[in-house]
Amino acid sequence: MSNLGYARAVGRSSSLEAQTSELRRAGVDHIYADTLKAGRHGFPELNACLTSLEPGDVLVVTSIDNLPRGVPALVDVVRRVRAREADFRELAGRYDTTRPGGRTFFEWIDSIARRLE
């Protein structure tokens, strides 16, 4: 089981250095990072991170604000994480699929997203 981190600079107030430091303090084994410009061309490091997840791994982010924008994008990331039998944890503490309540929350969001598709 590994903790894989993802960071993305989304503006002046969001530095990669601060995010990577926080991820390291949280015990992340490997950090993938995209820059703001990556959004125009997809998110290559996020995709690499998601592809490298193995069963039992945890994708860790400092904040969901560093993921691609919008509920559909968040649901897509969590679906991809769960499809690899991995978990998702936000260090800000709001979202954590390693805990039963977090799993339930994302299952609820996923069911709503499926109905809206």
URNORPE-V884829 format. One record per run of one state. SS is the DSSP state (2 for helix, 1 for strand, 0 for the rest). FROM is the first residue (numbers start at 1). LEN is the number of residues. If there is no record, write none. Layout:
((SS & FROM & LEN) (SS & FROM & LEN))
This chain:
((0 & 1 & 2) (1 & 3 & 6) (0 & 9 & 2) (1 & 11 & 1) (0 & 12 & 2) (1 & 14 & 1) (0 & 15 & 1) (2 & 16 & 10) (0 & 26 & 4) (1 & 30 & 5) (0 & 35 & 1) (2 & 36 & 6) (0 & 42 & 2) (2 & 44 & 9) (0 & 53 & 5) (1 & 58 & 4) (0 & 62 & 2) (2 & 64 & 3) (0 & 67 & 4) (2 & 71 & 13) (0 & 84 & 3) (1 & 87 & 4) (0 & 91 & 5) (1 & 96 & 1) (0 & 97 & 3) (2 & 100 & 17) (0 & 117 & 1))
